């Protein structure tokens, strides 16, 4: 961190010869002697030498809107979230954990991957289901995995914010939700 400027502090920035002795100039005297333009140049060089004061890896100029070192923050990489279709997900007694986790929260642009670790095929269909055995769900047409066989994956990237419910067509008690934030 740079030492704060004290107006009458003795500086080693410049020396002036007077007769046979050297006189150290103060900041104020140096500015008067050298002129404002040179002083500004030294001030800029001095600030640049200060480095960052917030330990965030940026120069002081990056914090000045439109400053010479102002740069856009790097874009955040989209996340990949996995939902496991558990073994024996087809069994209604496993309804609460059939999609694990059964509720995920992601950001716009993130991808959710459903991984079928069961021995039967399942589907991931957007829409609503009561979760009751023997009743069918109602697809809304936003996404449809088709049959995801044992050991296979289904991926979906969510490009808009919202809450998306889904279910498994042959096992409508298997329900889940993806919450996408902006």
N, C-alpha and C positions, 0 to 999 in steps of 0.2 A: 504494500500500500504506500502511496506517496505521502511525504511529509506535508502537512498543511502549509500554505503560504503565509508567512509573517512578513508584513510590509517592510519593516526596517531590518530584517534579518540580513546578516552579512552573507554574501554569496560568493562562491568560487567560480561563477560563470565568466567573469572577465576581470582582467587586471588592467590598470591604467598606470602608465609611467608618469610621474611628476618629479622633475628634477632627477635626483639620483635615488629616489625611493619609490617603491611600488605602493599603490593604494588599492585596497580591495573595494570594489563598488557594491553598494547596496542594490537591491532589485529596482527601487525607485530611481536611483541615480543612473543605473544601467539603461533603464527605459528612456530617461531624458537624454542620455548621451547617444544611444544607438538609434533612437527613433522608434515610433510605434510599430511599424511594419515588421522590423526585425524582432521586436519583442513578441509580437503575435506568433511569428514563426517559431521562436524558442518555446513559447507556451504550448503550441501544438505538439512540438517534438517532446516536450516535457510530459504532456498528457499521454501521448502514445507510449512513452516509456513506463508509465504507471502500470500498464497492464490492466487486468480486470480487478475490480474491487468487490465483486459479488461471487467470486469463485465459480462463475457459470461458463467460463471459457470464452467470453466475448470481450472485445475491447470496449472502452468507454464510448466510442463512436457508434457501436451497434445499438446503443440505447437511445441515440438521438434519431428521431424520425427523419428519414431521408439522408442520414449521415453517411459518410463514405464507406463505412464498414457494415452498414445495415444489411442484413440478409434475412430471408424468410427462414423460419424454423423448418427443419426437415420434416417431411410428411411422416406421420405415424404409419407404420406397416400394418396392414390389415391382420386381424387375429384369426386364428383357426381354432374353433371350439368343437370338441367331440362329444357326441351323445352315443352311449353304448346301448344297443338292444341286447338285454341280458339273456343268458341261457334260461330257458323255460319262461320267456316273456309271454308266450301264448297262454299261460295258466292265469285265469282271472284272479287267483290269490296273490299274484305278483303285479297287479295293476298299478300300484303306486310307485313301483320301481322298474317297470318294464322298459321305459326309456329312462336311462340314468345318465345325467340328471334329467328330470322331466320338465324343468323350467330352466332356460338359459337366457342370459342377457348379453347382447353383443352390440357393437356399434355399426352404423351404416358402412357397408363395404366389407364387413367380416363374413367369413364362411363357416357354416356349421356342417359337420360331417357326422352322419349316422353310420355306425359300424355294427353290423349284425353278427353277434357272437352266439346266437341261438342256432339250433339245428334245423329250424324251419324258416321258410321265407316270411318276410314281413313287408309292409308298405309304410311310407311316410307321406300322408295325404293332407294337404292344408284344408281346414274346415273345422266343423264342430262334431262332437260325439257326446252322447250322454254318459258314455262309459259303462253302460249296462250290457251284460251278455245277451245275445240274441237280438239286439237292436243295431241298426246300421247307422253310421255317421253320415253327415252331409258335407260333401266336398264343396269348396268354394272356387276351385280352379286355379289358385295361385301357384301351387306346385304339387307335383305328383311323382313319386320316385319310381313307380312301377314296382315290380317284384324285386326286393333286395334279398337275394339268396344268402344262405349261411356263408359267412366269411366275406361277404361283399360290403361295399360302401355306397352311400348316397351322399352327395354334396350339394349344398345350395348356398349361394352368395346372396346376402340381403342388401339390396340397393336403396331401400327406403325405410324410414322409421315407422314403427308400429308394433302391434302385438299380433303374432301369427300363431294360431292354434293348429294342431295337427293330430292325426290318429292313424291307426293301422286298420285297413279295411277288413281283413278277415278276423281281426281281434279288436273290436271297437272299444274295449276297456283300456287298451293301450293308448293313452293320450298324453300330449305334451304341449309345450308353449315356448315360442322364441320371442323375446322382447328385444326390439331393435331401437336403440337410442340414436339421436342425431349427433 
